[in-house]
Amino acid sequence: MGRSVLLRTFVSVWVWVLSCGLLFFSGCNAPKSQLSQFNNYFISSDYNDCVLFGETKISNKPEPRGEDLLWTLQLGAVERIRKNYEKSTEYFDKSEEMLKFFDEKGKLGDAVGSVLVNDNVAPYKGDEYDGVMVNVYKALNFMSKDNMDFARVEFNRALDRQRRAKIKFNEEIKKLKAELNQENNKSQLSKSNVENPKTQELLLEKYPNLYDFEAYPDFVNPFATYMAALYFNLVGDHAKAVDLLKESCGMVQDNEYIIEDLAVTEEILNGSGGRLTNTVWLIFENGLGPVKSEFRLDLPLFIATSKIKYVGIALPKLEFRDAAFPYLVVRANGKSYKTSQVASIDRIVQTEFSKNFSAILTRAIISTTAKAVAQYALSENNSSAASLASVFVAAYSFVTTAADVRIWTVLPKDFQVARFEKPADGKLEITAPGGMPLDIDIEKCNNAIVYVKIPTSLAVPVCDVITF
């Protein structure tokens, strides 16, 4: 068989492969469009449609794939809003099983797959804050069902997950670097573009606030730490509560309610007269957490030729959404108390996102470099078949240049708290600036947590009273 015949055969195969690829990927970024539709339902408080939509996106296969984990997270949170606590916990149990599966499997091989197409080819494996919030929400579900023993297990899991997160992250970064170094060694061109200062300049122009935020300590969620402290305090484990409250105060230094919790608990421990009774904590789960959008970046010229028809990368960018209200005000015993922030989910997500961004950027650059080199190699051949294949490679490069914008979108913007003495008649009036008052009756008890979630200013508040 002659050389020209071999070339035509080779090019024909590439045209066929790329044609199939174009058909497969031309449906745009499916997770992006699906999340957009789901978010529209959620913002409109159409929680039933959220559930019906999300259920159709789970494969129910023996091993998780695609966006299975993402949709179980979404559904667990929505069922919690609907007060279907058992169903919510069931989804979160499945989420935890998937997180464990991915932890054990690791991320080996994902980087290479991302190079060939984009990060969306890998299944959604969750972020560290996903796992922490799964355990916190499960604990709150159990508290709502008066199952304090199971709640203890979940809070301990959340705290342990935070402890292990930094170690796990460092190990994953080493694995990813090893994979990406292998790819870099194959192409000095990729390496030069990853390290090109012009790339960083272009990135900062497009995404100037990427690192412009105040991070929490590595993978620590102050809300998880504070709620665990509150739980252990209320069930009588004051020694553990003190340690957690000290950690909370270190992260949230200007919250007077957390400072008061710590002072009272220390008095209880040292026997100086402190008491934990007739106290109410108002927890406000406020607004909408961040989503991811896509932006494209034209890279510095890889190869000095006009024959390269498309050179660019797509990267994810955090978009921050609105709070429902800046705070809530509760009136009790003739006094008013305003909620104060415990944790910003925006900051928690941004902390982890910024740590992962370097690997995301490197994979995107290597992927685009490989596709550009393929275009160049085909364009250098003068045959018509090679020219056609070059066009297909350019089209393939364009449609497969897509950012991974998958993220748990039902999380709030922030968590807030107010702490005050329980009124004798058990009646509270909770209001938001410009909002309608919410009247709460607390049954006879020693202490209580009033948990209020308001995703948007137009949403009906969801309230749960947990008594001790």
Order of alpha helices (4+ residues) and beta strands (2+ residues): alpha-alpha-alpha-alpha-alpha-alpha-alpha-alpha-alpha-alpha-alpha-alpha-alpha-beta-beta-beta-beta-beta-beta-alpha-alpha-beta-beta-beta-beta-beta
